[in-house]
Amino acid sequence: MSGNGSAAAVLADVKGPGAIVRLWSANPRGTICIYLDGSSKPAIKCSMSDYFLHRVPDPISGRSSGGFISYEPIPFAKSCRVVVYGAGDLYYQVSVRLYPVRTHVQTYKSSDIQSYVAYIKKAVSVWRGESMVSRDGYMRLGNSGRREWQRRIVVVPAGRKAVIFQKNGAGCIGKLGFTVKRGSLDKCTLRFYWDKENKPAVSVPALSLFGVSSSSENTKSLLTSAKGADYAARFAMPYARHARLEIVNHGTSSLVLRADVTSFRFRRLAEHVGRFHANFRQAVTKPDVPFEVVNVKGRGRLIGLVLATHAKRSSKCLEGDDYILVDGEKSSSIHGTGTEDYFNCGWMFKDGLISRALYGVTALDLTRAHISAYRWHVPDPISFDRSMLFRFEHGEINTSPGITYSAAAFYYLTE
């Protein structure tokens, strides 16, 4: 957005019950005012930099690698209007979730920050990895739930596959952990099957499930971690009748790993619970053709992405925008401002590597157009009823051919 420095700029103006769930900027300036439910008095008024740095603790809000991000939820019952005064040129994104018309929403009040201090501290502790997510959320997925834990040593000969975990009945995997020699997973694929389907719901390079693209990378996020010989994925993976997790060894030597699986067994899975899916795509970019991350039919929610790019030269490929077409729309209602901006960062990840609860860049070498980055859409899932098409431009408008893009997309489908 370009401005003259003193004028008011409207960043968002939406009607209906909903919530601001994410606000990002590469260069916060001016004064931000958030007006709720038609009030002429702003519920929030502060400098835009203070909005990111002084309202709620890191990592819910704060600096990223070249950008600023806030996941502080701002609910509203009728409408929301976000205005910035005196900003001039501004890069920004506002993510809003809208709810069905008759949904009861308690509108944000300025006193809420103090009223919910204990909840904020608890969320910060979980997001930092200092405490665990409550099991209550898993228990709502089925009835008569109980927690189970399984450990096994898995040996996979070169060119073969092996079962990591297999269970009959209803349940949900809460955590999958591997202990394995560093570098051993570089040539492995994970395939997960739910309810005895013939086609795997998950088929991705093994490292992608843990938020990285190569064994040289480290991360610690809300859903994944990778450090040394230890890897963990904390996606909820429910099933109604059967679950089978396999690993395929494409390498030339045997693979030995220790697999730890924390799961919940139910008498019956609740209705309309989505199944966890993940798919992988890789392509070399061509002029005027965007990179397609995922194209899926059905009803569900996108919850995350691991993206990697590389070439033998520098490139301006990161100038490419992300855009998502939902339910057959011709013009994208979700359109970003640049590849690094999608990952909550900015200015070509100018502050280097970073790993946070919901986003991070785990590899960066701009002389070879190489990045590896992740983002988890936990408070801001991309919902769709019939279809979702996710693409990245490369260069300003698909003007950076010859760059290898690879992406693992993570989502849930209910049908």
SULTA-V517837 format. One record per residue. N is the residue number from 1. RES is the residue in one small letter. PSI is psi in radians with two decimals (NA if undefined). Layout:
n=N res=RES psi=PSI
n=N res=RES psi=PSI
This chain:
n=1 res=m psi=2.34
n=2 res=s psi=2.45
n=3 res=g psi=3.07
n=4 res=n psi=0.11
n=5 res=g psi=-0.57
n=6 res=s psi=-0.33
n=7 res=a psi=2.80
n=8 res=a psi=2.38
n=9 res=a psi=2.20
n=10 res=v psi=2.03
n=11 res=l psi=-0.54
n=12 res=a psi=2.49
n=13 res=d psi=1.74
n=14 res=v psi=2.66
n=15 res=k psi=2.68
n=16 res=g psi=2.90
n=17 res=p psi=2.44
n=18 res=g psi=-2.78
n=19 res=a psi=2.45
n=20 res=i psi=2.19
n=21 res=v psi=-0.15
n=22 res=r psi=2.41
n=23 res=l psi=2.22
n=24 res=w psi=2.61
n=25 res=s psi=2.56
n=26 res=a psi=-0.34
n=27 res=n psi=1.20
n=28 res=p psi=2.22
n=29 res=r psi=2.87
n=30 res=g psi=-2.86
n=31 res=t psi=2.24
n=32 res=i psi=2.35
n=33 res=c psi=2.28
n=34 res=i psi=2.01
n=35 res=y psi=2.29
n=36 res=l psi=2.45
n=37 res=d psi=0.62
n=38 res=g psi=0.07
n=39 res=s psi=2.50
n=40 res=s psi=-0.17
n=41 res=k psi=2.19
n=42 res=p psi=2.39
n=43 res=a psi=-0.51
n=44 res=i psi=2.26
n=45 res=k psi=2.07
n=46 res=c psi=3.01
n=47 res=s psi=2.60
n=48 res=m psi=-0.60
n=49 res=s psi=-0.66
n=50 res=d psi=-0.57
n=51 res=y psi=-0.69
n=52 res=f psi=-0.54
n=53 res=l psi=-0.32
n=54 res=h psi=0.11
n=55 res=r psi=-0.93
n=56 res=v psi=2.70
n=57 res=p psi=2.75
n=58 res=d psi=2.45
n=59 res=p psi=0.16
n=60 res=i psi=-0.57
n=61 res=s psi=2.61
n=62 res=g psi=-2.88
n=63 res=r psi=2.59
n=64 res=s psi=-2.73
n=65 res=s psi=1.52
n=66 res=g psi=0.13
n=67 res=g psi=-3.04
n=68 res=f psi=2.43
n=69 res=i psi=2.50
n=70 res=s psi=2.26
n=71 res=y psi=0.32
n=72 res=e psi=2.15
n=73 res=p psi=2.32
n=74 res=i psi=1.62
n=75 res=p psi=2.68
n=76 res=f psi=2.61
n=77 res=a psi=-0.59
n=78 res=k psi=-0.71
n=79 res=s psi=2.87
n=80 res=c psi=2.35
n=81 res=r psi=2.12
n=82 res=v psi=2.11
n=83 res=v psi=2.42
n=84 res=v psi=2.32
n=85 res=y psi=2.32
n=86 res=g psi=0.55
n=87 res=a psi=-0.53
n=88 res=g psi=-2.50
n=89 res=d psi=2.31
n=90 res=l psi=2.31
n=91 res=y psi=2.24
n=92 res=y psi=2.80
n=93 res=q psi=2.38
n=94 res=v psi=2.12
n=95 res=s psi=2.15
n=96 res=v psi=2.36
n=97 res=r psi=2.22
n=98 res=l psi=2.46
n=99 res=y psi=2.86
n=100 res=p psi=2.64
n=101 res=v psi=-0.75
n=102 res=r psi=0.19
n=103 res=t psi=2.28
n=104 res=h psi=2.13
n=105 res=v psi=2.29
n=106 res=q psi=2.00
n=107 res=t psi=2.46
n=108 res=y psi=2.45
n=109 res=k psi=2.67
n=110 res=s psi=-0.42
n=111 res=s psi=-0.13
n=112 res=d psi=-0.58
n=113 res=i psi=-0.76
n=114 res=q psi=-0.61
n=115 res=s psi=-0.54
n=116 res=y psi=0.51
n=117 res=v psi=-0.76
n=118 res=a psi=-0.69
n=119 res=y psi=-0.68
n=120 res=i psi=-0.76
n=121 res=k psi=-0.68
n=122 res=k psi=-0.76
n=123 res=a psi=-0.73
n=124 res=v psi=-0.73
n=125 res=s psi=-0.73
n=126 res=v psi=-0.79
n=127 res=w psi=-0.51
n=128 res=r psi=-0.12
n=129 res=g psi=0.27
n=130 res=e psi=-0.37
n=131 res=s psi=2.87
n=132 res=m psi=2.71
n=133 res=v psi=2.43
n=134 res=s psi=2.51
n=135 res=r psi=-0.14
n=136 res=d psi=-0.65
n=137 res=g psi=-0.69
n=138 res=y psi=-0.68
n=139 res=m psi=-0.42
n=140 res=r psi=-0.16
n=141 res=l psi=-0.21
n=142 res=g psi=-3.12
n=143 res=n psi=2.72
n=144 res=s psi=0.82
n=145 res=g psi=2.56
n=146 res=r psi=2.58
n=147 res=r psi=2.46
n=148 res=e psi=2.72
n=149 res=w psi=2.40
n=150 res=q psi=2.37
n=151 res=r psi=2.38
n=152 res=r psi=2.65
n=153 res=i psi=2.21
n=154 res=v psi=2.22
n=155 res=v psi=2.18
n=156 res=v psi=1.88
n=157 res=p psi=2.77
n=158 res=a psi=2.32
n=159 res=g psi=0.16
n=160 res=r psi=3.08
n=161 res=k psi=2.84
n=162 res=a psi=2.70
n=163 res=v psi=2.22
n=164 res=i psi=-0.70
n=165 res=f psi=2.41
n=166 res=q psi=2.31
n=167 res=k psi=2.38
n=168 res=n psi=2.74
n=169 res=g psi=-3.03
n=170 res=a psi=2.54
n=171 res=g psi=-2.99
n=172 res=c psi=2.20
n=173 res=i psi=2.24
n=174 res=g psi=-0.51
n=175 res=k psi=2.37
n=176 res=l psi=2.12
n=177 res=g psi=2.45
n=178 res=f psi=2.45
n=179 res=t psi=2.06
n=180 res=v psi=2.64
n=181 res=k psi=2.30
n=182 res=r psi=2.28
n=183 res=g psi=-0.25
n=184 res=s psi=-0.39
n=185 res=l psi=-0.02
n=186 res=d psi=-0.51
n=187 res=k psi=0.72
n=188 res=c psi=2.62
n=189 res=t psi=2.48
n=190 res=l psi=2.37
n=191 res=r psi=2.13
n=192 res=f psi=2.37
n=193 res=y psi=2.35
n=194 res=w psi=2.41
n=195 res=d psi=0.64
n=196 res=k psi=0.48
n=197 res=e psi=2.57
n=198 res=n psi=-0.52
n=199 res=k psi=2.32
n=200 res=p psi=2.40
n=201 res=a psi=-0.49
n=202 res=v psi=2.21
n=203 res=s psi=1.64
n=204 res=v psi=2.75
n=205 res=p psi=2.43
n=206 res=a psi=-0.72
n=207 res=l psi=-0.50
n=208 res=s psi=-0.65
n=209 res=l psi=-0.38
n=210 res=f psi=0.21
n=211 res=g psi=0.19
n=212 res=v psi=2.93
n=213 res=s psi=-0.25
n=214 res=s psi=2.84
n=215 res=s psi=-0.16
n=216 res=s psi=-0.14
n=217 res=e psi=2.63
n=218 res=n psi=2.60
n=219 res=t psi=2.71
n=220 res=k psi=1.83
n=221 res=s psi=3.14
n=222 res=l psi=-0.62
n=223 res=l psi=-0.31
n=224 res=t psi=2.80
n=225 res=s psi=2.58
n=226 res=a psi=2.00
n=227 res=k psi=2.22
n=228 res=g psi=-2.21
n=229 res=a psi=0.01
n=230 res=d psi=2.31
n=231 res=y psi=2.52
n=232 res=a psi=2.47
n=233 res=a psi=2.30
n=234 res=r psi=0.55
n=235 res=f psi=2.43
n=236 res=a psi=2.19
n=237 res=m psi=1.49
n=238 res=p psi=2.73
n=239 res=y psi=2.64
n=240 res=a psi=-0.58
n=241 res=r psi=-0.50
n=242 res=h psi=2.57
n=243 res=a psi=2.40
n=244 res=r psi=2.14
n=245 res=l psi=2.20
n=246 res=e psi=2.66
n=247 res=i psi=2.39
n=248 res=v psi=2.24
n=249 res=n psi=1.87
n=250 res=h psi=0.05
n=251 res=g psi=-3.06
n=252 res=t psi=0.03
n=253 res=s psi=2.82
n=254 res=s psi=2.62
n=255 res=l psi=2.31
n=256 res=v psi=2.18
n=257 res=l psi=2.72
n=258 res=r psi=2.18
n=259 res=a psi=2.21
n=260 res=d psi=2.20
n=261 res=v psi=2.10
n=262 res=t psi=2.19
n=263 res=s psi=3.00
n=264 res=f psi=2.25
n=265 res=r psi=2.34
n=266 res=f psi=2.75
n=267 res=r psi=-0.66
n=268 res=r psi=2.41
n=269 res=l psi=2.46
n=270 res=a psi=2.75
n=271 res=e psi=2.65
n=272 res=h psi=0.48
n=273 res=v psi=2.20
n=274 res=g psi=2.66
n=275 res=r psi=2.47
n=276 res=f psi=2.29
n=277 res=h psi=2.68
n=278 res=a psi=2.38
n=279 res=n psi=2.78
n=280 res=f psi=2.40
n=281 res=r psi=2.55
n=282 res=q psi=2.43
n=283 res=a psi=2.70
n=284 res=v psi=2.23
n=285 res=t psi=2.56
n=286 res=k psi=2.68
n=287 res=p psi=2.36
n=288 res=d psi=0.17
n=289 res=v psi=2.04
n=290 res=p psi=2.81
n=291 res=f psi=2.21
n=292 res=e psi=2.06
n=293 res=v psi=-0.90
n=294 res=v psi=2.52
n=295 res=n psi=1.82
n=296 res=v psi=2.53
n=297 res=k psi=2.58
n=298 res=g psi=-2.95
n=299 res=r psi=2.30
n=300 res=g psi=-2.78
n=301 res=r psi=2.31
n=302 res=l psi=2.29
n=303 res=i psi=-0.02
n=304 res=g psi=2.95
n=305 res=l psi=2.42
n=306 res=v psi=2.11
n=307 res=l psi=2.43
n=308 res=a psi=2.51
n=309 res=t psi=2.63
n=310 res=h psi=2.72
n=311 res=a psi=-3.09
n=312 res=k psi=0.31
n=313 res=r psi=2.91
n=314 res=s psi=2.82
n=315 res=s psi=2.76
n=316 res=k psi=0.52
n=317 res=c psi=-0.49
n=318 res=l psi=-0.19
n=319 res=e psi=-0.25
n=320 res=g psi=2.39
n=321 res=d psi=2.69
n=322 res=d psi=2.52
n=323 res=y psi=2.52
n=324 res=i psi=2.20
n=325 res=l psi=2.10
n=326 res=v psi=2.33
n=327 res=d psi=0.70
n=328 res=g psi=0.17
n=329 res=e psi=2.55
n=330 res=k psi=-0.56
n=331 res=s psi=2.29
n=332 res=s psi=2.24
n=333 res=s psi=-0.27
n=334 res=i psi=1.84
n=335 res=h psi=2.10
n=336 res=g psi=-2.95
n=337 res=t psi=0.12
n=338 res=g psi=2.67
n=339 res=t psi=-0.82
n=340 res=e psi=-0.45
n=341 res=d psi=-0.65
n=342 res=y psi=-0.61
n=343 res=f psi=0.40
n=344 res=n psi=0.31
n=345 res=c psi=-2.84
n=346 res=g psi=2.90
n=347 res=w psi=0.90
n=348 res=m psi=0.70
n=349 res=f psi=0.91
n=350 res=k psi=-0.34
n=351 res=d psi=0.18
n=352 res=g psi=-2.79
n=353 res=l psi=2.57
n=354 res=i psi=2.52
n=355 res=s psi=1.98
n=356 res=r psi=3.08
n=357 res=a psi=-0.73
n=358 res=l psi=-0.01
n=359 res=y psi=2.84
n=360 res=g psi=2.82
n=361 res=v psi=2.10
n=362 res=t psi=-0.13
n=363 res=a psi=2.46
n=364 res=l psi=2.04
n=365 res=d psi=1.62
n=366 res=l psi=-0.29
n=367 res=t psi=-0.32
n=368 res=r psi=0.34
n=369 res=a psi=0.66
n=370 res=h psi=2.16
n=371 res=i psi=2.75
n=372 res=s psi=2.18
n=373 res=a psi=2.75
n=374 res=y psi=2.72
n=375 res=r psi=2.34
n=376 res=w psi=2.17
n=377 res=h psi=1.17
n=378 res=v psi=-0.98
n=379 res=p psi=-0.22
n=380 res=d psi=0.98
n=381 res=p psi=2.63
n=382 res=i psi=1.86
n=383 res=s psi=2.54
n=384 res=f psi=2.57
n=385 res=d psi=-0.55
n=386 res=r psi=-0.60
n=387 res=s psi=2.83
n=388 res=m psi=2.29
n=389 res=l psi=2.11
n=390 res=f psi=2.20
n=391 res=r psi=2.71
n=392 res=f psi=2.31
n=393 res=e psi=2.79
n=394 res=h psi=2.31
n=395 res=g psi=-2.99
n=396 res=e psi=-0.85
n=397 res=i psi=1.29
n=398 res=n psi=0.86
n=399 res=t psi=0.36
n=400 res=s psi=1.32
n=401 res=p psi=2.80
n=402 res=g psi=0.20
n=403 res=i psi=2.27
n=404 res=t psi=2.08
n=405 res=y psi=2.44
n=406 res=s psi=2.52
n=407 res=a psi=2.41
n=408 res=a psi=2.09
n=409 res=a psi=2.44
n=410 res=f psi=2.28
n=411 res=y psi=2.92
n=412 res=y psi=2.49
n=413 res=l psi=2.37
n=414 res=t psi=-0.22
n=415 res=e psi=NA
